[in-house]
Amino acid sequence: MAVDYKDYYKILGVSKGADQQEIRKAFRKLARQYHPDINPGNKEAEEKFKEVNEAYEVLSDPEKRKKYDEMSSYYQRYGSWPGAGTGGFQSGGPYQYHTMTEEDLSDLFGGQSPFSDFFNTFFFSGSPTGSGFATGSRRQQTRGRDVESDIEVTLAEAYQGVTRTLELTEADGTTRRLQVKIPAGVQEGSRIRVAGQGIAGTQGRGDLYLRVHIEPDPRFTREGTTLRTTIDVPLTVAMLGGEIQVPTPDGRRLLLRIPEGTNNGRSFRLRGQGMPQPGKTDQRGDLYAEVRVTLPTQLTPEQRKLFEAFARSLDQQS
């Protein structure tokens, strides 16, 4: 049986090189546009909604997307789809494909498939109704699926921990809000598990995993639990001594005593003011403040005379 080709990139209105963020953004926009609640009784909108969901199901999954791209390349080269007309994948040739199990199908849909013949032919073996799908009151029990997403936090939020309110988009385009606690001391690339907040199934939800990315802070550099910053110290304070305020990521100001005769580039250690150990907020690294001596740029005539006199006194000492 011939199966019509589905151009999933065209359906979502994205390029073949689109990243996951672009794909997700396009899906959300179209899912809202064609959602049945917004278009009651509109069969055309219903079909569009199904197409959008199908395209997102493939392109949002790295493995499915890779298969789809390989199949598209095969089609452009040979003018046909691998295994077309056989009702499933074929082995041999330039690609190897496999069919999904009955459990996989139930996990995905839990009932009658809303997908096209193209999807069922090239991403599933046989028809959904012949692969363990149940309809009506005999619907299969399904497990929820895990979801992984990125979250960006500031260094200040990583320094003290933060609770974020997230807006999650379901497969049908609807949204829900969720509060997530980002622990203090979290590091770049950390993976936070939020149990029971993934994709829903009839046996509950899967888990949500958040990959943490920390935004750069121009005031600080981070080395594990160690923080480094630069403080501007006036020439007079560097020479005569005094107190300077040192900022911390959470907005506090610490007083640092600068001894007289402090050289440019000298570093002072503020013990226990760095990043906390992940999971051990009572154990912190250190904050290092490096001195940057600032020179006066505009001198009054009187100040210039005083500096000249000071310079002459130094020459006399030598």
Secondary structure, DSSP 8 states (H G I E B T S, - for coil): -------HHHHHT--TT--HHHHHHHHHHHHHHH-TTTSTT-HHHHHHHHHHHHHHHHHTSHHHHHHHHHHHHHHHHHSS-TTTTTTS---STT-------HHHHHHHHSSS--S-HHHHHHHSSS-GGGTT---GGG------B-EEEEEEE-HHHHHH-EEEEEEEE-TTS-EEEEEEEE-TT--TT-EEEETT-SBEETTEE--EEEEEEE---TTEEEETTEEEEEEEEEHHHHHH-EEEEEE-TTS-EEEEEE-TT--TT-EEEETT-S-EETTEEEEE--EEEEEEEE--S---HHHHHHHHHHHHHHHHH-
